[in-house]
Amino acid sequence: MTGVAPLTFTPRTGKPEPAPVRAGTLVPLPIPVLPDLAANGQRRFSTALLDASGRIQDRGIVTALKWKPGDRLLITQIRSSAVIWRRSDGVFRMTTKPYVVLPAPVRHGCRVLAGSRVLLVADLAQDVLVVHPEHVVHAMLRDFHTTLAAGEADQ
């Protein structure tokens, strides 16, 4: 009787695979680089309501990004904001209706509740959507207004 060689897979990247993790252990995803808003590119800004199921009530931003039903989305949380990319390795899919849905763990991590308003920043050139909850927008405006009061803001 001859032995059967164990089945092995060559990693796609040519780099060694990471060591296996214990079941139930959270493995952080790599943090993507956010686009520079000062760089050339097409931007679209909008505010929208978030419904109880996490759906962002803005069809226009999805239309501007040209996201279609079935497109795969990678959704991650960076600090208190959500960043969404259309990527072939995305875990989530666009629904048949042109809305983006934030998964419950992201909503909880970003501290957004049903009925909250969010600021949407779409970078059309990078195919990315950043969702900022109200408390993040308040913090940004507070910091900016502090620089206005000090006379340090750019014109």
JOJO-V263324 format. One record per pair of residues at least 12 apart in sequence whose ideal C-beta (glycine too) atoms are under 10 Angstrom apart, sorted by the first residue. I is the first residue (numbers start at 1). GAP is how many residues later the second one is. If there is no record, write none. Layout:
<<I	GAP> <I	GAP>>
This chain:
<<28	48> <29	45> <29	47> <29	48> <29	62> <30	46> <31	45> <31	46> <31	47> <31	48> <31	52> <32	42> <32	44> <32	46> <32	51> <32	53> <32	55> <32	96> <33	50> <33	93> <34	44> <34	47> <34	49> <34	87> <34	89> <34	92> <34	94> <34	96> <35	48> <35	86> <35	88> <35	90> <35	91> <35	92> <35	93> <35	95> <36	87> <36	90> <37	84> <37	86> <37	93> <39	84> <39	86> <39	87> <40	85> <41	82> <41	83> <41	84> <41	85> <42	22> <42	80> <42	81> <42	82> <42	83> <42	84> <43	21> <43	78> <43	79> <43	80> <43	81> <43	82> <43	83> <44	14> <44	16> <44	17> <44	19> <44	20> <44	21> <44	76> <44	77> <44	78> <44	79> <44	80> <44	85> <45	16> <45	74> <45	75> <45	76> <45	77> <46	12> <46	14> <46	15> <46	18> <46	72> <46	73> <46	74> <46	75> <46	76> <46	83> <47	70> <47	71> <47	72> <47	73> <47	85> <47	87> <47	90> <48	12> <48	13> <48	51> <48	52> <48	68> <48	69> <48	70> <48	71> <48	72> <48	83> <49	65> <49	66> <49	67> <49	68> <49	69> <50	51> <50	52> <50	57> <50	60> <50	62> <50	63> <50	64> <50	65> <50	66> <50	67> <50	68> <50	81> <50	83> <50	84> <51	48> <51	50> <51	63> <51	64> <51	65> <52	61> <52	62> <52	63> <53	46> <53	48> <53	49> <53	51> <53	54> <53	61> <54	45> <54	46> <54	47> <54	48> <54	49> <54	50> <54	52> <54	53> <54	58> <54	60> <55	40> <55	42> <55	44> <55	45> <55	46> <55	47> <55	59> <56	26> <56	28> <56	43> <56	44> <56	45> <56	46> <56	56> <56	62> <56	64> <56	73> <56	75> <57	42> <57	43> <57	60> <57	61> <58	40> <58	41> <58	42> <58	60> <58	62> <58	64> <58	71> <59	38> <59	39> <59	40> <59	41> <60	38> <60	60> <60	62> <61	37> <61	38> <61	39> <61	59> <61	60> <61	61> <61	63> <61	68> <61	70> <62	32> <62	33> <62	35> <62	36> <62	37> <62	38> <62	58> <62	60> <62	67> <63	35> <64	56> <64	58> <64	60> <64	65> <65	19> <65	21> <65	29> <65	33> <65	35> <65	57> <65	58> <65	59> <65	61> <65	62> <65	63> <65	64> <66	20> <66	58> <66	61> <67	17> <67	19> <67	27> <67	31> <67	32> <67	33> <67	55> <67	60> <67	62> <68	18> <68	26> <68	28> <68	30> <69	24> <69	25> <69	26> <69	27> <69	28> <69	29> <70	23> <70	24> <70	25> <70	26> <71	15> <71	16> <71	17> <71	19> <71	21> <71	22> <71	23> <71	56> <72	13> <72	14> <72	15> <72	16> <72	17> <72	18> <72	19> <72	20> <72	21> <72	22> <73	12> <73	13> <73	14> <73	17> <73	18> <73	19> <73	20> <73	21> <73	27> <73	28> <73	56> <74	12> <74	13> <74	14> <74	15> <74	16> <74	17> <74	18> <74	54> <75	15> <75	16> <75	17> <75	25> <75	26> <75	27> <75	28> <75	30> <75	31> <75	54> <75	56> <76	15> <76	30> <76	33> <77	25> <77	26> <77	28> <77	29> <77	30> <77	31> <77	32> <77	33> <77	54> <78	31> <78	32> <78	52> <79	30> <79	31> <79	53> <79	57> <80	29> <80	30> <80	31> <80	32> <80	52> <80	53> <80	55> <80	56> <80	59> <81	25> <81	28> <81	29> <81	31> <81	37> <81	38> <81	40> <81	49> <81	50> <81	51> <81	52> <81	55> <81	56> <82	18> <82	20> <82	21> <82	24> <82	25> <82	27> <82	28> <82	30> <82	36> <82	47> <82	48> <82	49> <82	50> <82	51> <83	23> <83	38> <83	45> <83	46> <83	47> <83	48> <84	16> <84	17> <84	18> <84	22> <84	36> <84	38> <84	43> <84	44> <84	45> <84	46> <84	47> <85	38> <85	41> <85	42> <85	43> <85	44> <86	41> <86	42> <86	43> <87	40> <87	41> <91	12> <92	14> <100	20> <100	29> <100	31> <102	16> <102	29> <102	31> <106	25> <107	24> <107	26> <110	21> <110	22> <110	23> <110	25> <110	26> <111	22> <111	23> <111	24> <111	25> <112	19> <112	20> <112	21> <112	22> <112	23> <112	24> <113	20> <113	21> <116	17> <116	18> <116	19> <117	15> <117	16> <117	17> <117	20> <118	12> <118	13> <118	14> <118	15> <118	16> <118	18> <118	19> <119	12> <119	13> <119	14> <119	15> <119	17> <119	18> <119	21> <120	12>>
